[in-house]
Amino acid sequence: MSYQFQVTFDCRDLETMTHFWATALNYSLQEPPEGFSSWADFAVDQGIPESQWRGAVTDPEGKGPRLYFQPVPEGKTAKNRVHLDINVSEGAATPEEGRAGAQAHADRCVKAGATVTGVFEGNNDWHIVMADPEGNEFCIQ
């Protein structure tokens, strides 16, 4: 039996990171509990100090893991030991179509705050290396 899991990100800017990763993965911001119009309204109602607010994005189809974001005071200081690979080219009719789809998605991520740090081209592999708004590396293929 496999286990469900979530991926947790330490971050400085909760709102920027949740919105960015919702865009990057085609996810949705996690809905607040019933009776609340936002997580901020819920946190205020529960007496949770703003410094302890958290955020999450989820796969609207329920297939992928939840991404959880928790603010920390320090910024990123070293290269990731783990990164996400986003495969948007799967199912493309041709390699060229797959690359075009990956490039279009990379362009959307740049508009949402990412930067392109490189492009890897190997014999049977191709991907765009990127960094999210806080410098966490990820790849799009």
N, C-alpha and C positions, 0 to 999 in steps of 0.2 A: 504494500500500500504506500502510495506517495503522500507527501504532506503539502498542505497549502502553505504559502509563505507570502510575505510582503517584503518589499525592498525599502529600506529606510535611508533617507538622505538627511544629513546635518546641513543646515543652511543658515544664511544670514537674513535673507529676505523671503519670508514665507509666501507672500502673495505672488511675487514674481516667479518663484520656483514652481508653485502649484500650477499656475496658469501656463508657464512654459511647458512643463512636462505633460499637461493635458493636451496641448497642441502637438507636441512631438510624438506622442503615442496614440493620438486620436482617442484619448480617454476623456472622462468627465470629472469635474470636481465632485468629491463625495458629497452627497446630499446631507444637510443638517438633520438632526432628529425631528420627528413629527412635532408640529406646533411651533417651530422656529423658522424664520425666513432666512437665517444665515447662521454659520458657526459662531460668528462674533456675538449675535444675539443670544445664542445658547451659552457661550462662555461668560458673558456678562450676567445672565440670569443665574448661573451656577457659582458666581463669585470667583471665577478663574482669572488670575491676573494676566494681562496681555502678554507678558514675558513668557507665559507658559502655554500660549495658544499653539495649536498644531494644525496640520492640514493633510489632506490625502486626495489622491486621484485614483479612479477605478476604471476598469474596462467595462464599457456599457454592455458588452456581450457576455461578461462574466467569465471569460477564458483566461485572461492574463492576471498577473499578480497586482495587488494594490501597492501603490507607491505612497509612502508615509513621509512627511516632512516635519522635522523638529528644529526649531531655531537654536543656534549655539552662538556664543559671543565671538568666537574666532573665525577667521576666514580660512579657506582651503590653503594648505601649506605644501603639499607634495602631490606627486602623481597618484591617480587612482590605482588601487590594487584590484578593483573590479570595475567593469564598465558595462553599459548596455549596448547591444547590437540591435538596431532596428532594421528589420528586413521588410522593406516596402516593395522590393522587386520580385518577390516570390509570386509565381504564377504568370509572370510576363511572357508574352508570346515569343519574344526574341531578347537576346542580351541587350541590344540597343534600346528596346522599349523599357527594359528593367532599369538601365542606367538613367534614362530620361525621367522615369518615375522617381528614382532615388534623388536625382538632382532637383526635381521640382519640390520634393519633400524637404531637402536640405535648404532650399531657398525659403520655404515657409518657416523653417526653424530659425534661420538667420533673421527673418522679419520679427520673430518672437523673442529674439535676444541672443541666439547662439552665434558662435564664430566657427568658421572653417579653419582647421589647423593643418590639414593635409589631405591628399588623395593617395590611396594605395592602389597600385596596379600590379598584380602578379599574373602568373600563367592562367590560372582559372579563378582568380579572385579579384574583386574590385570593390572598394568601399571608400566613403568620404569620412574622414576623421574630423570630429567636431568637439566643441566645448560648450556646455550650457552657460547661462548667464553668470554662474558663480565659478566657472572653470572646470567643472566635472566633465571628463572625456566620455564620449560615446561615438558610435559609428552608425552610418546609414549605408545600407546596400540595397 
